[in-house]
């Protein structure tokens, strides 16, 4: 069974990690949000892309889920000592990735080409694609009238501003990498990881070409919320501020037009009937991933669920 997966950073990368443990490289392709990408100290940073790559390479910091394990902070500390901007934490090993990416982009390579080269160096076999080689910037518009890039909102201001709406700057000119579309066309099921629907998955889906590519495929999403709380990040806060009660049902409703199946937690079983009324096939299980064993366990359950959905359609 071939899978094409859409994902954001830390939360979604956990499920991708589990899937990669179970599926060979030719059966799993990963398409990653790059709406969070930004420039910092002149360097091109791709937070979600790096998190997914580091995770599959077994290089991610296990305590945070982002950045590198066994990291040192000499450059970061020196920048701070020189009164430079230090709100975005970049370790020394992580810095090498950003320097090399920036250098190669300036040489004319695409983000997809650079990602493939980095993955080869890190021993990552599964194909990982940025959602687009064209720049798309997620901008968070706040009730205070600010227009913040996502990292300014997420890291610099610690998600404190109240969200009014999102804008994806450059999305009209962006298009998917042809190999990403080919991976979707060749797959049996599309999996949407438990990433933030608003700012991790919507930027992918809103690029012209992706929704058309998945329209004839079964699409299975895993909820990023349990009992109305986000497993990682500000998703629940965003739902509330946008006037939607955060819940598993709200996530299913967000994707309702494209979903075939939805995986959500036992604690939200009371939402099962509502979700099934939307003709969405549901799997209720333990979706919390506290360790590598949990990641593989949930990935196994999701893959069995995908097989069940495929068998129903045959």
C-alpha positions as CSV (number, residue, x, y, z in Angstrom):
1,X,0.0,0.0,0.0
2,X,1.5,3.3,-1.1
3,X,0.9,6.4,1.1
4,X,1.3,10.1,0.4
5,X,1.4,12.1,3.6
6,X,0.8,15.8,4.2
7,X,2.4,17.2,7.3
8,X,3.6,20.1,9.3
9,X,6.4,20.0,12.0
10,X,6.7,18.4,15.4
11,X,3.3,16.9,15.9
12,X,2.8,15.6,12.4
13,X,6.5,14.4,12.2
14,X,5.8,11.9,15.0
15,X,3.2,10.0,12.9
16,X,5.5,10.3,9.8
17,X,8.3,8.8,11.9
18,X,6.0,5.8,12.8
19,X,4.9,5.3,9.2
20,X,8.5,5.4,8.0
21,X,9.4,2.6,10.4
22,X,6.7,0.4,8.8
23,X,6.8,1.4,5.1
24,X,9.7,1.2,2.7
25,X,10.8,4.3,0.8
26,X,8.9,3.4,-2.3
27,X,5.6,3.2,-0.3
28,X,5.8,6.5,1.6
29,X,6.2,10.0,0.2
30,X,6.0,13.0,2.5
31,X,4.8,16.5,1.5
32,X,5.8,19.2,4.0
33,X,4.4,22.6,4.8
34,X,6.8,25.5,4.0
35,X,4.5,28.3,4.8
36,X,6.5,28.7,8.1
37,X,9.7,29.4,6.1
38,X,11.4,32.7,6.8
39,X,14.7,34.6,6.7
40,X,16.6,35.1,9.9
41,X,20.0,36.7,10.1
42,X,20.2,36.4,6.3
43,X,19.6,32.7,6.4
44,X,16.8,30.7,4.8
45,X,15.0,28.7,7.5
46,X,12.6,25.9,6.8
47,X,11.3,24.9,10.3
48,X,8.8,22.2,9.4
49,X,10.9,20.7,6.6
50,X,13.9,20.5,8.9
51,X,11.9,18.9,11.7
52,X,10.6,16.2,9.4
53,X,14.0,15.5,7.9
54,X,15.8,15.5,11.3
55,X,13.1,13.2,12.7
56,X,13.4,10.6,9.9
57,X,17.2,10.8,10.2
58,X,17.0,10.1,13.9
59,X,18.7,13.5,14.5
60,X,15.9,15.4,16.1
61,X,16.1,16.7,19.7
62,X,13.9,14.2,21.6
63,X,13.1,16.7,24.3
64,X,11.7,19.4,22.0
65,X,10.9,17.6,18.8
66,X,12.6,20.4,16.9
67,X,16.3,21.2,16.3
68,X,19.2,18.7,16.6
69,X,20.0,16.3,19.4
70,X,23.4,16.6,21.0
71,X,23.3,20.3,20.1
72,X,25.7,23.1,21.1
73,X,24.8,26.8,21.3
74,X,28.1,28.7,20.8
75,X,27.0,30.8,17.9
76,X,23.6,31.5,19.4
77,X,25.2,32.6,22.7
78,X,27.7,34.8,20.9
79,X,25.0,36.5,18.8
80,X,23.1,37.3,22.1
81,X,26.3,38.6,23.7
82,X,26.7,41.0,20.8
83,X,23.1,42.3,21.2
84,X,22.0,40.5,18.0
85,X,18.5,39.2,17.5
86,X,18.3,35.9,19.5
87,X,14.5,35.2,19.7
88,X,14.8,32.3,17.3
89,X,17.0,29.5,18.8
90,X,19.5,28.0,16.3
91,X,22.0,25.5,17.5
92,X,25.4,25.1,15.9
93,X,24.6,21.8,14.1
94,X,21.3,23.2,12.9
95,X,23.0,26.4,11.7
96,X,25.1,24.3,9.3
97,X,21.8,23.2,7.6
98,X,20.6,26.8,7.2
99,X,24.0,28.1,5.9
100,X,24.2,25.3,3.3
101,X,20.6,25.7,2.2
102,X,21.0,29.5,1.8
103,X,24.2,29.0,-0.1
104,X,22.7,26.5,-2.5
105,X,19.5,28.6,-3.0
106,X,21.8,31.5,-4.0
107,X,23.5,29.2,-6.4
108,X,20.2,28.6,-8.1
109,X,19.2,25.2,-6.8
110,X,15.5,24.7,-5.8
111,X,14.3,23.9,-2.3
112,X,13.3,20.4,-3.5
113,X,16.7,19.7,-4.9
114,X,18.5,20.9,-1.7
115,X,16.1,18.9,0.5
116,X,16.9,15.7,-1.6
117,X,20.7,16.4,-1.2
118,X,20.4,16.9,2.5
119,X,18.3,13.8,3.0
120,X,20.9,11.8,1.0
121,X,23.6,13.0,3.4
122,X,21.5,12.2,6.4
123,X,20.6,8.7,5.2
124,X,16.8,9.5,4.8
125,X,15.5,7.2,2.2
126,X,11.8,8.2,2.1
127,X,11.2,11.0,-0.4
128,X,10.4,14.3,1.3
129,X,9.0,17.2,-0.8
130,X,8.5,20.8,0.2
131,X,4.9,21.7,-0.6
132,X,6.3,24.1,-3.3
133,X,9.6,25.4,-4.6
134,X,7.9,28.8,-4.8
135,X,7.8,31.0,-1.6
136,X,4.6,31.0,0.3
137,X,4.5,32.9,3.6
138,X,1.9,32.3,6.3
139,X,0.9,35.7,7.8
140,X,-1.1,35.8,11.0
141,X,-3.4,38.8,11.1
142,X,-4.2,39.7,14.7
143,X,-7.1,41.6,16.3
144,X,-4.5,44.2,17.3
145,X,-3.9,45.0,13.7
146,X,-0.6,43.3,13.3
147,X,0.5,41.2,10.3
148,X,3.0,38.7,11.7
149,X,5.0,36.1,9.8
150,X,4.2,32.7,11.4
151,X,7.6,32.5,13.3
152,X,7.2,36.0,14.6
153,X,3.8,35.0,15.9
154,X,4.7,31.5,17.1
155,X,8.2,32.0,18.5
156,X,8.9,35.7,19.0
157,X,5.5,36.5,20.4
158,X,4.9,33.1,21.9
159,X,1.4,32.8,20.2
160,X,0.1,35.5,22.5
161,X,-1.7,37.8,20.0
162,X,-5.3,37.0,19.2
163,X,-5.8,35.6,15.7
164,X,-8.2,37.3,13.4
165,X,-7.4,35.5,10.1
166,X,-4.6,34.0,8.1
167,X,-3.1,35.0,4.8
168,X,-0.9,32.9,2.6
169,X,1.3,35.4,0.7
170,X,2.5,34.2,-2.7
171,X,0.1,31.2,-2.9
172,X,-1.4,32.3,-6.2
173,X,2.0,31.9,-7.9
174,X,3.0,28.6,-6.1
175,X,2.6,25.2,-7.6
176,X,3.4,21.7,-6.4
177,X,6.6,19.9,-7.4
178,X,5.8,17.5,-10.2
179,X,7.2,14.6,-8.3
180,X,4.9,15.4,-5.3
181,X,1.9,15.2,-7.6
182,X,3.3,12.0,-9.1
183,X,3.6,10.5,-5.6
184,X,-0.1,11.4,-4.9
185,X,-1.2,9.9,-8.2
186,X,0.7,6.7,-7.5
187,X,-0.5,6.4,-3.9
188,X,-3.4,4.3,-2.6
189,X,-4.3,6.6,0.3
190,X,-3.5,10.2,1.3
191,X,-2.8,10.7,5.1
192,X,-3.1,14.1,6.7
193,X,-0.9,14.0,9.8
194,X,-2.0,15.4,13.2
195,X,-0.7,18.9,12.4
196,X,-2.4,22.2,12.8
197,X,-5.2,22.4,10.1
198,X,-5.0,26.2,9.9
199,X,-1.3,26.9,9.4
200,X,0.3,23.5,8.6
201,X,-2.1,21.7,6.3
202,X,-4.2,24.6,4.8
203,X,-1.1,26.1,3.1
204,X,-0.6,22.8,1.3
205,X,-4.2,22.3,0.3
206,X,-4.6,25.9,-0.9
207,X,-1.8,25.5,-3.5
208,X,-3.5,25.0,-6.8
209,X,-3.1,21.3,-7.8
210,X,-3.2,19.5,-4.5
211,X,-6.9,19.2,-4.0
212,X,-7.4,18.1,-7.6
213,X,-4.7,15.5,-7.2
214,X,-6.3,14.0,-4.0
215,X,-9.9,14.2,-5.2
216,X,-10.1,10.6,-6.4
217,X,-8.0,9.2,-3.5
218,X,-9.2,8.1,-0.1
219,X,-8.0,10.7,2.4
220,X,-7.5,9.9,6.1
221,X,-6.7,12.5,8.7
222,X,-5.5,12.1,12.3
223,X,-6.8,14.6,14.8
224,X,-4.3,17.0,16.4
225,X,-6.7,17.6,19.3
226,X,-7.7,15.5,22.3
227,X,-10.5,16.8,24.5
228,X,-10.3,20.1,22.8
229,X,-6.6,20.6,23.6
230,X,-3.8,20.6,21.1
231,X,-1.2,17.8,21.3
232,X,1.4,20.4,20.2
233,X,1.2,24.1,19.4
234,X,-1.6,26.7,19.2
235,X,-4.2,24.9,17.2
236,X,-6.9,24.9,20.0
237,X,-6.2,28.6,20.8
238,X,-6.6,29.4,17.1
239,X,-9.9,27.6,16.9
240,X,-11.3,29.5,19.9
241,X,-10.2,32.9,18.6
242,X,-11.7,32.1,15.2
243,X,-15.0,31.4,16.8
244,X,-14.9,27.6,16.6
245,X,-15.1,25.4,19.6
246,X,-11.9,23.2,19.5
247,X,-12.8,19.6,19.2
248,X,-12.1,16.5,17.1
249,X,-15.4,17.2,15.4
250,X,-14.2,20.7,14.5
251,X,-11.1,19.1,12.8
252,X,-13.2,16.7,10.9
253,X,-15.5,19.6,9.8
254,X,-12.4,21.5,8.7
255,X,-11.5,18.7,6.2
256,X,-15.1,17.5,5.6
257,X,-15.1,18.1,1.8
258,X,-12.0,15.9,1.2
259,X,-12.1,13.3,4.1
260,X,-12.8,9.6,3.7
261,X,-11.7,8.6,7.1
262,X,-10.9,10.3,10.4
263,X,-8.8,9.0,13.3
264,X,-9.5,10.6,16.7
265,X,-9.0,9.8,20.4
266,X,-11.0,7.7,22.8
267,X,-11.6,10.7,25.0
268,X,-13.6,12.2,22.1
269,X,-15.8,9.2,21.4
270,X,-18.9,11.2,22.1
271,X,-18.3,12.9,18.8
272,X,-18.5,9.7,16.8
273,X,-22.1,9.9,15.8
274,X,-21.7,13.5,14.5
275,X,-18.7,12.7,12.5
276,X,-20.3,9.6,10.9
277,X,-23.3,11.7,9.9
278,X,-21.0,13.5,7.6
279,X,-20.3,10.1,5.9
280,X,-16.8,10.0,7.2
281,X,-15.5,6.6,8.3
282,X,-14.2,6.9,11.8
283,X,-11.5,5.1,13.9
284,X,-11.5,5.9,17.6
285,X,-8.3,4.9,19.4
286,X,-5.5,6.2,21.6
287,X,-3.7,8.9,19.4
288,X,-1.3,10.2,22.0
289,X,2.3,9.6,21.0
290,X,4.6,9.9,24.0
291,X,7.5,7.8,22.6
292,X,8.7,5.9,19.6
293,X,6.6,2.8,20.4
294,X,3.5,4.9,20.5
295,X,4.4,6.4,17.1
296,X,4.7,2.9,15.5
297,X,1.6,1.6,17.3
298,X,-0.5,4.5,16.0
299,X,1.0,4.2,12.5
300,X,0.1,0.5,12.5
301,X,-3.5,1.3,13.4
302,X,-3.8,4.1,10.8
303,X,-2.4,1.8,8.1
304,X,-4.8,-1.0,9.1
305,X,-7.6,1.6,8.9
306,X,-6.5,2.6,5.5
307,X,-6.6,-1.0,4.3
308,X,-10.1,-1.3,5.7
309,X,-11.2,1.8,3.7
310,X,-9.6,0.5,0.6
311,X,-11.3,-2.9,1.0
312,X,-14.7,-1.2,1.3
313,X,-14.1,0.6,-2.0
314,X,-13.2,-2.5,-4.0
